[in-house]
Amino acid sequence: MGTEAICGQGIRGRGLAEWSLCLLGLGALLFLSPSPAVARQTDQSPNSSQSSQPSGQADQPAKPPKPNKNKNQDDQPVVINHWLRIEVIGADEKKPIEDASVYVKFTEVHKIGKDKQIEFDLKTNQEGVARAPDVPLGKVLIQVVLKGWKPFGEYYDIEQPDQTIHIELVRPPRWY
């Protein structure tokens, strides 16, 4: 099949823009036409005696699906082993402070690769208690911030899995 049959005229009767458009159409036709290997596969009937699998793989059973790494093996919820309990009270009235922002920061040590910095952003409840899940034993930075109170930050050594830390916030000094 020549270019005259597809594009209509020879090279002499066309301009450069029309000729490039004709070549683009030919390229699209070649790209969209099925290859001979695909045409041979479609010619076989589904009930033919030949198997589409190679002869060595026809006798093997199907492989089981791979487990999903993002889910737990038993699809059970994650169980938290221990909680770090942080109680925040006001030093003036000795009353619990609610809605204080509590930041718990620690380093998760890895034997292979880099250590990972982990931070929990928590809020205290009406009883002035914030709970952080699964904090490892060792050095932990606890910061407490609330408007109208002096910011608090201190390092603590966590020695027990379920430990309670008492924090007293003080009012900031008066500005004159």
Buried (B, 14 or more C-beta within 10 A) or exposed (E): EEBEEEBEEEEEEBEEEEBEEBEEEBEEEEEEEEEEEEEEEEEEEEEEEEEEEEEEEEEEEEEEEEEEEEEEEEEEEEEEEBBBBBBBBBEEEEEBBBEBBBBBBBBEEEEEEEEEEBEBEBEBEEEBBBBBEBBBEEEBBBBBBBEEBEEBEEEBEBEEEEBEBEBBBEEEEEEE
